[in-house]
């Protein structure tokens, strides 16, 4: 499967109790985007849960758009990339992050 590296808009949306946000540059430069995500202009929101030491415990797809099988698969692939690219030192959990390719 082909993967595409591209510039993207990553918007961090943090819960009301959060005190720190994930730096867009720290995660955006690392993300490997599936071609299907770019071709379908996917916008996906993920909830990242961390353990007590700040390591990623889980990444859950909260929502994605458009609502199609291809977008659902692309969102699942993006969730793996979000987990791989999560920066060290973040302690806030859970945290939501949105990868928005709808405007590319």
Biopython code that builds the backbone (N, CA, C, O; Angstrom):
import numpy as np
from Bio.PDB.StructureBuilder import StructureBuilder

atoms = [
    (1, "UNK", "N", (0.840, -1.175, 0.000)),
    (1, "UNK", "CA", (0.000, 0.000, 0.000)),
    (1, "UNK", "C", (0.886, 1.239, 0.000)),
    (1, "UNK", "O", (1.887, 1.314, 0.713)),
    (2, "UNK", "N", (0.496, 2.187, -0.804)),
    (2, "UNK", "CA", (1.281, 3.422, -0.898)),
    (2, "UNK", "C", (0.933, 4.348, 0.263)),
    (2, "UNK", "O", (-0.203, 4.404, 0.732)),
    (3, "UNK", "N", (1.934, 5.054, 0.693)),
    (3, "UNK", "CA", (1.715, 6.074, 1.715)),
    (3, "UNK", "C", (2.240, 7.399, 1.197)),
    (3, "UNK", "O", (3.182, 7.436, 0.406)),
    (4, "UNK", "N", (1.646, 8.458, 1.632)),
    (4, "UNK", "CA", (1.995, 9.783, 1.158)),
    (4, "UNK", "C", (2.285, 10.676, 2.343)),
    (4, "UNK", "O", (1.503, 10.758, 3.290)),
    (5, "UNK", "N", (3.428, 11.347, 2.274)),
    (5, "UNK", "CA", (3.739, 12.356, 3.277)),
    (5, "UNK", "C", (3.290, 13.689, 2.699)),
    (5, "UNK", "O", (3.624, 14.008, 1.558)),
    (6, "UNK", "N", (2.567, 14.443, 3.436)),
    (6, "UNK", "CA", (2.079, 15.726, 2.945)),
    (6, "UNK", "C", (1.899, 16.681, 4.102)),
    (6, "UNK", "O", (1.820, 16.265, 5.257)),
    (7, "UNK", "N", (1.836, 17.960, 3.791)),
    (7, "UNK", "CA", (1.511, 18.921, 4.848)),
    (7, "UNK", "C", (0.033, 18.786, 5.149)),
    (7, "UNK", "O", (-0.766, 18.498, 4.258)),
    (8, "UNK", "N", (-0.322, 18.990, 6.375)),
    (8, "UNK", "CA", (-1.702, 18.859, 6.765)),
    (8, "UNK", "C", (-2.007, 19.768, 7.921)),
    (8, "UNK", "O", (-1.122, 20.297, 8.594)),
    (9, "UNK", "N", (-3.270, 19.926, 8.119)),
    (9, "UNK", "CA", (-3.736, 20.715, 9.239)),
    (9, "UNK", "C", (-4.107, 19.761, 10.353)),
    (9, "UNK", "O", (-5.018, 18.945, 10.211)),
    (10, "UNK", "N", (-3.398, 19.869, 11.457)),
    (10, "UNK", "CA", (-3.718, 19.047, 12.620)),
    (10, "UNK", "C", (-4.199, 19.998, 13.698)),
    (10, "UNK", "O", (-3.466, 20.881, 14.143)),
    (11, "UNK", "N", (-5.410, 19.809, 14.099)),
    (11, "UNK", "CA", (-5.999, 20.669, 15.107)),
    (11, "UNK", "C", (-6.116, 19.873, 16.397)),
    (11, "UNK", "O", (-6.693, 18.786, 16.427)),
    (12, "UNK", "N", (-5.569, 20.423, 17.436)),
    (12, "UNK", "CA", (-5.663, 19.750, 18.735)),
    (12, "UNK", "C", (-6.836, 20.322, 19.505)),
    (12, "UNK", "O", (-6.955, 21.533, 19.689)),
    (13, "UNK", "N", (-7.678, 19.442, 19.942)),
    (13, "UNK", "CA", (-8.821, 19.831, 20.750)),
    (13, "UNK", "C", (-8.683, 19.097, 22.066)),
    (13, "UNK", "O", (-8.675, 17.867, 22.100)),
    (14, "UNK", "N", (-8.575, 19.826, 23.123)),
    (14, "UNK", "CA", (-8.247, 19.240, 24.411)),
    (14, "UNK", "C", (-9.439, 19.361, 25.349)),
    (14, "UNK", "O", (-10.178, 20.345, 25.306)),
    (15, "UNK", "N", (-9.619, 18.363, 26.187)),
    (15, "UNK", "CA", (-10.728, 18.390, 27.137)),
    (15, "UNK", "C", (-10.604, 19.580, 28.078)),
    (15, "UNK", "O", (-9.539, 20.186, 28.193)),
    (16, "UNK", "N", (-11.682, 19.901, 28.735)),
    (16, "UNK", "CA", (-11.731, 21.092, 29.582)),
    (16, "UNK", "C", (-10.728, 21.044, 30.722)),
    (16, "UNK", "O", (-10.316, 22.092, 31.219)),
    (17, "UNK", "N", (-10.332, 19.866, 31.141)),
    (17, "UNK", "CA", (-9.408, 19.749, 32.270)),
    (17, "UNK", "C", (-7.944, 19.749, 31.844)),
    (17, "UNK", "O", (-7.054, 19.690, 32.692)),
    (18, "UNK", "N", (-7.690, 19.812, 30.560)),
    (18, "UNK", "CA", (-6.314, 19.718, 30.076)),
    (18, "UNK", "C", (-5.537, 20.995, 30.362)),
    (18, "UNK", "O", (-6.088, 22.096, 30.348)),
    (19, "UNK", "N", (-4.270, 20.827, 30.616)),
    (19, "UNK", "CA", (-3.414, 21.975, 30.887)),
    (19, "UNK", "C", (-2.340, 22.146, 29.838)),
    (19, "UNK", "O", (-1.627, 23.149, 29.845)),
    (20, "UNK", "N", (-2.208, 21.202, 28.949)),
    (20, "UNK", "CA", (-1.212, 21.307, 27.890)),
    (20, "UNK", "C", (-1.769, 20.684, 26.628)),
    (20, "UNK", "O", (-2.580, 19.760, 26.688)),
    (21, "UNK", "N", (-1.338, 21.186, 25.498)),
    (21, "UNK", "CA", (-1.789, 20.656, 24.211)),
    (21, "UNK", "C", (-0.602, 20.030, 23.498)),
    (21, "UNK", "O", (0.551, 20.335, 23.802)),
    (22, "UNK", "N", (-0.893, 19.163, 22.561)),
    (22, "UNK", "CA", (0.161, 18.557, 21.768)),
    (22, "UNK", "C", (0.586, 19.555, 20.708)),
    (22, "UNK", "O", (-0.254, 20.126, 20.013)),
    (23, "UNK", "N", (1.871, 19.762, 20.583)),
    (23, "UNK", "CA", (2.392, 20.669, 19.569)),
    (23, "UNK", "C", (2.085, 20.121, 18.187)),
    (23, "UNK", "O", (2.383, 18.965, 17.888)),
    (24, "UNK", "N", (1.486, 20.958, 17.344)),
    (24, "UNK", "CA", (1.137, 20.556, 15.987)),
    (24, "UNK", "C", (2.383, 20.095, 15.238)),
    (24, "UNK", "O", (2.342, 19.090, 14.528)),
    (25, "UNK", "N", (3.466, 20.805, 15.388)),
    (25, "UNK", "CA", (4.697, 20.456, 14.687)),
    (25, "UNK", "C", (5.253, 19.111, 15.141)),
    (25, "UNK", "O", (5.794, 18.352, 14.336)),
    (26, "UNK", "N", (5.120, 18.821, 16.424)),
    (26, "UNK", "CA", (5.691, 17.584, 16.961)),
    (26, "UNK", "C", (5.007, 16.334, 16.429)),
    (26, "UNK", "O", (5.646, 15.290, 16.302)),
    (27, "UNK", "N", (3.728, 16.420, 16.120)),
    (27, "UNK", "CA", (3.038, 15.239, 15.613)),
    (27, "UNK", "C", (2.821, 15.324, 14.108)),
    (27, "UNK", "O", (2.863, 14.299, 13.428)),
    (28, "UNK", "N", (2.593, 16.499, 13.579)),
    (28, "UNK", "CA", (2.300, 16.668, 12.152)),
    (28, "UNK", "C", (3.437, 16.266, 11.244)),
    (28, "UNK", "O", (3.204, 15.714, 10.169)),
    (29, "UNK", "N", (4.667, 16.531, 11.655)),
    (29, "UNK", "CA", (5.825, 16.190, 10.836)),
    (29, "UNK", "C", (6.069, 14.690, 10.764)),
    (29, "UNK", "O", (6.746, 14.215, 9.852)),
    (30, "UNK", "N", (5.531, 13.948, 11.704)),
    (30, "UNK", "CA", (5.762, 12.503, 11.785)),
    (30, "UNK", "C", (4.691, 11.682, 11.078)),
    (30, "UNK", "O", (4.964, 10.572, 10.621)),
    (31, "UNK", "N", (3.478, 12.216, 10.985)),
    (31, "UNK", "CA", (2.365, 11.433, 10.459)),
    (31, "UNK", "C", (2.604, 10.954, 9.035)),
    (31, "UNK", "O", (3.019, 11.717, 8.163)),
    (32, "UNK", "N", (2.337, 9.688, 8.823)),
    (32, "UNK", "CA", (2.356, 9.101, 7.486)),
    (32, "UNK", "C", (0.888, 8.932, 7.106)),
    (32, "UNK", "O", (0.129, 8.228, 7.772)),
    (33, "UNK", "N", (0.513, 9.597, 6.021)),
    (33, "UNK", "CA", (-0.890, 9.605, 5.637)),
    (33, "UNK", "C", (-1.184, 8.565, 4.574)),
    (33, "UNK", "O", (-0.503, 8.523, 3.550)),
    (34, "UNK", "N", (-2.186, 7.721, 4.796)),
    (34, "UNK", "CA", (-2.592, 6.790, 3.750)),
    (34, "UNK", "C", (-3.143, 7.576, 2.564)),
    (34, "UNK", "O", (-3.812, 8.593, 2.746)),
    (35, "UNK", "N", (-2.866, 7.111, 1.366)),
    (35, "UNK", "CA", (-3.349, 7.780, 0.161)),
    (35, "UNK", "C", (-4.865, 7.920, 0.216)),
    (35, "UNK", "O", (-5.406, 8.944, -0.201)),
    (36, "UNK", "N", (-5.557, 6.903, 0.727)),
    (36, "UNK", "CA", (-7.024, 6.948, 0.811)),
    (36, "UNK", "C", (-7.492, 8.111, 1.682)),
    (36, "UNK", "O", (-8.530, 8.709, 1.401)),
    (37, "UNK", "N", (-6.747, 8.437, 2.727)),
    (37, "UNK", "CA", (-7.130, 9.552, 3.599)),
    (37, "UNK", "C", (-7.033, 10.870, 2.851)),
    (37, "UNK", "O", (-7.891, 11.740, 2.998)),
    (38, "UNK", "N", (-5.985, 11.014, 2.048)),
    (38, "UNK", "CA", (-5.801, 12.243, 1.282)),
    (38, "UNK", "C", (-6.818, 12.308, 0.148)),
    (38, "UNK", "O", (-7.461, 13.338, -0.056)),
    (39, "UNK", "N", (-6.962, 11.209, -0.589)),
    (39, "UNK", "CA", (-7.883, 11.181, -1.736)),
    (39, "UNK", "C", (-9.333, 11.410, -1.325)),
    (39, "UNK", "O", (-10.100, 12.011, -2.076)),
    (40, "UNK", "N", (-9.715, 10.937, -0.142)),
    (40, "UNK", "CA", (-11.091, 11.082, 0.332)),
    (40, "UNK", "C", (-11.290, 12.310, 1.211)),
    (40, "UNK", "O", (-12.382, 12.532, 1.734)),
    (41, "UNK", "N", (-10.222, 13.119, 1.377)),
    (41, "UNK", "CA", (-10.297, 14.348, 2.189)),
    (41, "UNK", "C", (-10.885, 14.054, 3.567)),
    (41, "UNK", "O", (-11.830, 14.707, 4.009)),
    (42, "UNK", "N", (-10.315, 13.077, 4.221)),
    (42, "UNK", "CA", (-10.815, 12.607, 5.509)),
    (42, "UNK", "C", (-10.554, 13.631, 6.612)),
    (42, "UNK", "O", (-9.499, 14.263, 6.670)),
    (43, "UNK", "N", (-11.531, 13.768, 7.463)),
    (43, "UNK", "CA", (-11.391, 14.520, 8.710)),
    (43, "UNK", "C", (-11.731, 13.530, 9.812)),
    (43, "UNK", "O", (-12.852, 13.026, 9.878)),
    (44, "UNK", "N", (-10.763, 13.253, 10.674)),
    (44, "UNK", "CA", (-10.975, 12.251, 11.723)),
    (44, "UNK", "C", (-10.554, 12.802, 13.077)),
    (44, "UNK", "O", (-9.548, 13.500, 13.200)),
    (45, "UNK", "N", (-11.348, 12.470, 14.090)),
    (45, "UNK", "CA", (-11.042, 12.868, 15.462)),
    (45, "UNK", "C", (-10.721, 11.610, 16.261)),
    (45, "UNK", "O", (-11.428, 10.606, 16.182)),
    (46, "UNK", "N", (-9.638, 11.688, 17.030)),
    (46, "UNK", "CA", (-9.159, 10.562, 17.819)),
    (46, "UNK", "C", (-9.105, 10.952, 19.286)),
    (46, "UNK", "O", (-8.838, 12.106, 19.622)),
    (47, "UNK", "N", (-9.362, 9.982, 20.158)),
    (47, "UNK", "CA", (-9.163, 10.181, 21.580)),
    (47, "UNK", "C", (-7.967, 9.338, 21.994)),
    (47, "UNK", "O", (-7.956, 8.120, 21.818)),
    (48, "UNK", "N", (-6.969, 10.004, 22.543)),
    (48, "UNK", "CA", (-5.734, 9.344, 22.952)),
    (48, "UNK", "C", (-5.744, 9.222, 24.470)),
    (48, "UNK", "O", (-5.885, 10.216, 25.183)),
    (49, "UNK", "N", (-5.594, 7.999, 24.953)),
    (49, "UNK", "CA", (-5.540, 7.730, 26.387)),
    (49, "UNK", "C", (-4.116, 7.319, 26.730)),
    (49, "UNK", "O", (-3.516, 6.473, 26.067)),
    (50, "UNK", "N", (-3.595, 7.932, 27.768)),
    (50, "UNK", "CA", (-2.218, 7.669, 28.191)),
    (50, "UNK", "C", (-2.201, 6.912, 29.514)),
    (50, "UNK", "O", (-3.145, 6.982, 30.301)),
    (51, "UNK", "N", (-1.098, 6.183, 29.744)),
    (51, "UNK", "CA", (-0.942, 5.536, 31.041)),
    (51, "UNK", "C", (-0.335, 6.541, 32.015)),
    (51, "UNK", "O", (-0.167, 7.711, 31.672)),
    (52, "UNK", "N", (-0.010, 6.101, 33.212)),
    (52, "UNK", "CA", (0.480, 7.013, 34.257)),
    (52, "UNK", "C", (1.820, 7.647, 33.937)),
    (52, "UNK", "O", (2.129, 8.719, 34.457)),
    (53, "UNK", "N", (2.624, 7.013, 33.094)),
    (53, "UNK", "CA", (3.930, 7.581, 32.752)),
    (53, "UNK", "C", (3.900, 8.365, 31.440)),
    (53, "UNK", "O", (4.930, 8.872, 30.995)),
    (54, "UNK", "N", (2.716, 8.464, 30.820)),
    (54, "UNK", "CA", (2.581, 9.271, 29.619)),
    (54, "UNK", "C", (2.717, 8.529, 28.307)),
    (54, "UNK", "O", (2.776, 9.153, 27.247)),
    (55, "UNK", "N", (2.767, 7.199, 28.359)),
    (55, "UNK", "CA", (2.831, 6.420, 27.116)),
    (55, "UNK", "C", (1.422, 6.154, 26.616)),
    (55, "UNK", "O", (0.487, 6.017, 27.405)),
    (56, "UNK", "N", (1.279, 6.081, 25.296)),
    (56, "UNK", "CA", (-0.035, 5.862, 24.700)),
    (56, "UNK", "C", (-0.560, 4.485, 25.081)),
    (56, "UNK", "O", (0.084, 3.465, 24.839)),
    (57, "UNK", "N", (-1.725, 4.482, 25.670)),
    (57, "UNK", "CA", (-2.402, 3.253, 26.061)),
    (57, "UNK", "C", (-3.358, 2.824, 24.945)),
    (57, "UNK", "O", (-3.446, 1.645, 24.604)),
    (58, "UNK", "N", (-4.077, 3.812, 24.382)),
    (58, "UNK", "CA", (-4.990, 3.519, 23.285)),
    (58, "UNK", "C", (-5.289, 4.770, 22.471)),
    (58, "UNK", "O", (-5.220, 5.893, 22.970)),
    (59, "UNK", "N", (-5.621, 4.545, 21.211)),
    (59, "UNK", "CA", (-6.087, 5.606, 20.323)),
    (59, "UNK", "C", (-7.400, 5.112, 19.731)),
    (59, "UNK", "O", (-7.436, 4.085, 19.053)),
    (60, "UNK", "N", (-8.464, 5.838, 19.987)),
    (60, "UNK", "CA", (-9.796, 5.461, 19.524)),
    (60, "UNK", "C", (-10.281, 6.462, 18.491)),
    (60, "UNK", "O", (-10.152, 7.671, 18.684)),
    (61, "UNK", "N", (-10.840, 5.962, 17.395)),
    (61, "UNK", "CA", (-11.445, 6.841, 16.399)),
    (61, "UNK", "C", (-12.797, 7.267, 16.953)),
    (61, "UNK", "O", (-13.687, 6.437, 17.142)),
    (62, "UNK", "N", (-12.952, 8.567, 17.215)),
    (62, "UNK", "CA", (-14.193, 9.099, 17.765)),
    (62, "UNK", "C", (-15.179, 9.404, 16.642)),
    (62, "UNK", "O", (-16.368, 9.100, 16.743)),
    (63, "UNK", "N", (-14.667, 10.009, 15.567)),
    (63, "UNK", "CA", (-15.524, 10.320, 14.419)),
    (63, "UNK", "C", (-14.660, 10.462, 13.181)),
    (63, "UNK", "O", (-13.452, 10.683, 13.267)),
    (64, "UNK", "N", (-15.298, 10.330, 12.029)),
    (64, "UNK", "CA", (-14.618, 10.554, 10.759)),
    (64, "UNK", "C", (-15.634, 10.997, 9.720)),
    (64, "UNK", "O", (-16.820, 10.678, 9.808)),
    (65, "UNK", "N", (-15.155, 11.722, 8.756)),
    (65, "UNK", "CA", (-16.000, 12.218, 7.687)),
    (65, "UNK", "C", (-15.179, 12.236, 6.413)),
    (65, "UNK", "O", (-14.017, 12.636, 6.478)),
    (66, "UNK", "N", (-15.684, 11.838, 5.277)),
    (66, "UNK", "CA", (-17.040, 11.413, 4.975)),
    (66, "UNK", "C", (-17.311, 10.018, 5.548)),
    (66, "UNK", "O", (-16.389, 9.268, 5.868)),
    (67, "UNK", "N", (-18.577, 9.702, 5.663)),
    (67, "UNK", "CA", (-18.979, 8.396, 6.201)),
    (67, "UNK", "C", (-19.003, 7.379, 5.068)),
    (67, "UNK", "O", (-20.009, 7.189, 4.384)),
    (68, "UNK", "N", (-17.849, 6.733, 4.899)),
    (68, "UNK", "CA", (-17.720, 5.709, 3.864)),
    (68, "UNK", "C", (-16.768, 4.638, 4.372)),
    (68, "UNK", "O", (-16.046, 4.845, 5.348)),
    (69, "UNK", "N", (-16.773, 3.503, 3.707)),
    (69, "UNK", "CA", (-15.884, 2.413, 4.097)),
    (69, "UNK", "C", (-14.415, 2.811, 3.922)),
    (69, "UNK", "O", (-13.569, 2.483, 4.755)),
    (70, "UNK", "N", (-14.128, 3.516, 2.836)),
    (70, "UNK", "CA", (-12.750, 3.956, 2.573)),
    (70, "UNK", "C", (-12.281, 4.937, 3.642)),
    (70, "UNK", "O", (-11.137, 4.859, 4.092)),
    (71, "UNK", "N", (-13.144, 5.852, 4.050)),
    (71, "UNK", "CA", (-12.780, 6.822, 5.087)),
    (71, "UNK", "C", (-12.602, 6.133, 6.442)),
    (71, "UNK", "O", (-11.721, 6.504, 7.217)),
    (72, "UNK", "N", (-13.439, 5.129, 6.725)),
    (72, "UNK", "CA", (-13.309, 4.383, 7.984)),
    (72, "UNK", "C", (-11.973, 3.662, 8.043)),
    (72, "UNK", "O", (-11.302, 3.677, 9.076)),
    (73, "UNK", "N", (-11.584, 3.033, 6.948)),
    (73, "UNK", "CA", (-10.299, 2.337, 6.898)),
    (73, "UNK", "C", (-9.138, 3.318, 7.010)),
    (73, "UNK", "O", (-8.156, 3.051, 7.702)),
    (74, "UNK", "N", (-9.255, 4.459, 6.324)),
    (74, "UNK", "CA", (-8.208, 5.484, 6.395)),
    (74, "UNK", "C", (-8.070, 6.023, 7.820)),
    (74, "UNK", "O", (-6.956, 6.267, 8.284)),
    (75, "UNK", "N", (-9.194, 6.211, 8.518)),
    (75, "UNK", "CA", (-9.163, 6.692, 9.899)),
    (75, "UNK", "C", (-8.468, 5.682, 10.808)),
    (75, "UNK", "O", (-7.709, 6.071, 11.696)),
    (76, "UNK", "N", (-8.720, 4.387, 10.596)),
    (76, "UNK", "CA", (-8.040, 3.349, 11.385)),
    (76, "UNK", "C", (-6.535, 3.379, 11.149)),
    (76, "UNK", "O", (-5.752, 3.248, 12.090)),
    (77, "UNK", "N", (-6.131, 3.552, 9.890)),
    (77, "UNK", "CA", (-4.704, 3.637, 9.579)),
    (77, "UNK", "C", (-4.085, 4.890, 10.192)),
    (77, "UNK", "O", (-2.966, 4.846, 10.704)),
    (78, "UNK", "N", (-4.806, 5.998, 10.142)),
    (78, "UNK", "CA", (-4.315, 7.231, 10.758)),
    (78, "UNK", "C", (-4.162, 7.078, 12.267)),
    (78, "UNK", "O", (-3.243, 7.648, 12.856)),
    (79, "UNK", "N", (-5.052, 6.314, 12.900)),
    (79, "UNK", "CA", (-4.961, 6.132, 14.349)),
    (79, "UNK", "C", (-3.646, 5.451, 14.732)),
    (79, "UNK", "O", (-3.060, 5.769, 15.767)),
    (80, "UNK", "N", (-3.189, 4.527, 13.907)),
    (80, "UNK", "CA", (-1.898, 3.867, 14.162)),
    (80, "UNK", "C", (-0.753, 4.855, 14.032)),
    (80, "UNK", "O", (0.214, 4.803, 14.792)),
    (81, "UNK", "N", (-0.866, 5.754, 13.065)),
    (81, "UNK", "CA", (0.166, 6.769, 12.873)),
    (81, "UNK", "C", (0.173, 7.765, 14.032)),
    (81, "UNK", "O", (1.239, 8.188, 14.480)),
    (82, "UNK", "N", (-1.016, 8.140, 14.521)),
    (82, "UNK", "CA", (-1.103, 9.037, 15.682)),
    (82, "UNK", "C", (-0.429, 8.382, 16.882)),
    (82, "UNK", "O", (0.310, 9.042, 17.613)),
    (83, "UNK", "N", (-0.678, 7.082, 17.094)),
    (83, "UNK", "CA", (-0.061, 6.376, 18.218)),
    (83, "UNK", "C", (1.460, 6.361, 18.084)),
    (83, "UNK", "O", (2.176, 6.599, 19.057)),
    (84, "UNK", "N", (1.945, 6.084, 16.892)),
    (84, "UNK", "CA", (3.392, 6.016, 16.661)),
    (84, "UNK", "C", (4.063, 7.381, 16.864)),
    (84, "UNK", "O", (5.191, 7.456, 17.352)),
    (85, "UNK", "N", (3.371, 8.442, 16.492)),
    (85, "UNK", "CA", (3.962, 9.781, 16.497)),
    (85, "UNK", "C", (3.720, 10.569, 17.779)),
    (85, "UNK", "O", (4.185, 11.703, 17.902)),
    (86, "UNK", "N", (3.006, 9.990, 18.729)),
    (86, "UNK", "CA", (2.657, 10.745, 19.931)),
    (86, "UNK", "C", (3.922, 11.210, 20.648)),
    (86, "UNK", "O", (4.807, 10.400, 20.926)),
    (87, "UNK", "N", (4.016, 12.503, 20.949)),
    (87, "UNK", "CA", (5.239, 13.037, 21.561)),
    (87, "UNK", "C", (5.385, 12.648, 23.027)),
    (87, "UNK", "O", (4.389, 12.513, 23.738)),
    (88, "UNK", "N", (6.610, 12.469, 23.478)),
    (88, "UNK", "CA", (6.847, 12.161, 24.890)),
    (88, "UNK", "C", (6.592, 13.394, 25.751)),
    (88, "UNK", "O", (6.636, 14.527, 25.272)),
    (89, "UNK", "N", (6.330, 13.153, 27.009)),
    (89, "UNK", "CA", (6.187, 14.263, 27.953)),
    (89, "UNK", "C", (4.776, 14.787, 28.124)),
    (89, "UNK", "O", (4.548, 15.655, 28.967)),
    (90, "UNK", "N", (3.819, 14.289, 27.351)),
    (90, "UNK", "CA", (2.432, 14.716, 27.494)),
    (90, "UNK", "C", (1.812, 13.889, 28.618)),
    (90, "UNK", "O", (1.919, 12.663, 28.613)),
    (91, "UNK", "N", (1.178, 14.537, 29.564)),
    (91, "UNK", "CA", (0.599, 13.830, 30.712)),
    (91, "UNK", "C", (-0.922, 13.892, 30.730)),
    (91, "UNK", "O", (-1.557, 13.125, 31.453)),
    (92, "UNK", "N", (-1.520, 14.791, 29.950)),
    (92, "UNK", "CA", (-2.959, 14.967, 29.950)),
    (92, "UNK", "C", (-3.641, 13.791, 29.273)),
    (92, "UNK", "O", (-3.286, 13.415, 28.155)),
    (93, "UNK", "N", (-4.620, 13.214, 29.952)),
    (93, "UNK", "CA", (-5.323, 12.070, 29.392)),
    (93, "UNK", "C", (-6.743, 12.044, 29.933)),
    (93, "UNK", "O", (-6.941, 12.279, 31.124)),
    (94, "UNK", "N", (-7.727, 11.769, 29.106)),
    (94, "UNK", "CA", (-7.616, 11.597, 27.662)),
    (94, "UNK", "C", (-7.499, 12.939, 26.950)),
    (94, "UNK", "O", (-7.815, 13.990, 27.507)),
    (95, "UNK", "N", (-7.041, 12.874, 25.715)),
    (95, "UNK", "CA", (-6.882, 14.068, 24.896)),
    (95, "UNK", "C", (-7.436, 13.762, 23.514)),
    (95, "UNK", "O", (-7.261, 12.656, 23.004)),
    (96, "UNK", "N", (-8.096, 14.727, 22.914)),
    (96, "UNK", "CA", (-8.626, 14.553, 21.560)),
    (96, "UNK", "C", (-7.789, 15.344, 20.576)),
    (96, "UNK", "O", (-7.338, 16.455, 20.854)),
    (97, "UNK", "N", (-7.597, 14.735, 19.418)),
    (97, "UNK", "CA", (-6.846, 15.381, 18.341)),
    (97, "UNK", "C", (-7.588, 15.124, 17.037)),
    (97, "UNK", "O", (-8.112, 14.033, 16.813)),
    (98, "UNK", "N", (-7.628, 16.136, 16.182)),
    (98, "UNK", "CA", (-8.311, 16.018, 14.898)),
    (98, "UNK", "C", (-7.309, 16.176, 13.765)),
    (98, "UNK", "O", (-6.549, 17.144, 13.726)),
    (99, "UNK", "N", (-7.314, 15.220, 12.846)),
    (99, "UNK", "CA", (-6.524, 15.321, 11.627)),
    (99, "UNK", "C", (-7.519, 15.715, 10.534)),
    (99, "UNK", "O", (-8.447, 14.968, 10.225)),
    (100, "UNK", "N", (-7.310, 16.892, 9.959)),
    (100, "UNK", "CA", (-8.276, 17.444, 9.009)),
    (100, "UNK", "C", (-7.650, 17.586, 7.631)),
    (100, "UNK", "O", (-6.852, 18.493, 7.393)),
    (101, "UNK", "N", (-8.016, 16.687, 6.727)),
    (101, "UNK", "CA", (-7.545, 16.742, 5.343)),
    (101, "UNK", "C", (-8.664, 17.184, 4.410)),
    (101, "UNK", "O", (-8.540, 17.077, 3.190)),
    (102, "UNK", "N", (-9.760, 17.683, 4.987)),
    (102, "UNK", "CA", (-10.916, 18.072, 4.178)),
    (102, "UNK", "C", (-10.658, 19.314, 3.349)),
    (102, "UNK", "O", (-11.392, 19.588, 2.399)),
    (103, "UNK", "N", (-9.633, 20.065, 3.691)),
    (103, "UNK", "CA", (-9.349, 21.307, 2.972)),
    (103, "UNK", "C", (-8.118, 21.195, 2.086)),
    (103, "UNK", "O", (-7.641, 22.203, 1.565)),
    (104, "UNK", "N", (-7.597, 19.989, 1.908)),
    (104, "UNK", "CA", (-6.404, 19.812, 1.074)),
    (104, "UNK", "C", (-6.784, 19.477, -0.340)),
    (104, "UNK", "O", (-5.909, 19.293, -1.186)),
]
sb = StructureBuilder()
sb.init_structure("model")
sb.init_model(0)
sb.init_chain("A")
sb.init_seg("    ")
for serial, (resi, resn, name, xyz) in enumerate(atoms, 1):
    if name == "N":
        sb.init_residue(resn, " ", resi, " ")
    sb.init_atom(name, np.array(xyz, "f"), 0.0, 1.0, " ", f" {name:<3s}", serial, name[0])
structure = sb.get_structure()
